[in-house]
């Protein structure tokens, strides 16, 4: 599966551990949801995907 979106950087060395314990799971959640790691079945589906798969028209997508 291709990477979707920008790479999420590692938590920098030297960051306060109280902040790092929050950043690490956030990084993992973003990567899993974006399909960058983990099981592809756990990634989110974007409106763009629905349009590409023909499940939604561009006009429907733009209506919000």
N, C-alpha and C positions, 0 to 999 in steps of 0.2 A: 504494500500500500504506500502511496506517495505521501510525503510529509505535507500536512495542511497548515499553512500559516508559518509564522516565524518560529525559530527555535527558541525555547524558553531557556534563558541562561541559568547556570548553576547558582546556588546561593553563594555569594562571595565569602571567601575566607575572612574571618575577623568580624563578621556580623555578630552582633549581640545574640547569644543563644536563645534568648526569649523571643527574638524576632525570627530567628532561623527556624524554630520549631513551628512557626506559623507558615513561613515561606515554603518549606519543603513539601508539605502536603498540598499546598496551593499549586505549586509547580507540577506535582504529579497529577492532580485533578485536571489541570489545563491540558497536559499532555495526553492523558487518557481520553478526555472529551474531544480533543482535537484529532484523535487518531494517530498521534505521534508515537504512542507506546501502548502496550497492553493489548487486550482483545479488541479487535476491530468492531465487534458487536456492541461494545460499550461506548463508541464514539457518538457524538451528537449528529443529528441530521440538520443541515442548514437549508434555508429556503432555496438557496441556489441549487442544492442537490435535488429538491423536489421539482424544480423547473427543468433541470437537466434530464430527469427521469420521466418527464412528461406527466407528472402527477399534479402539477400546478402550472398555470399559464403565467407568462411574464406580467400580464396585466393584473392577474389576481395577486401575484407576489408584491406588486407595487402598491396595491391598495392597503397593505399593512394588515 
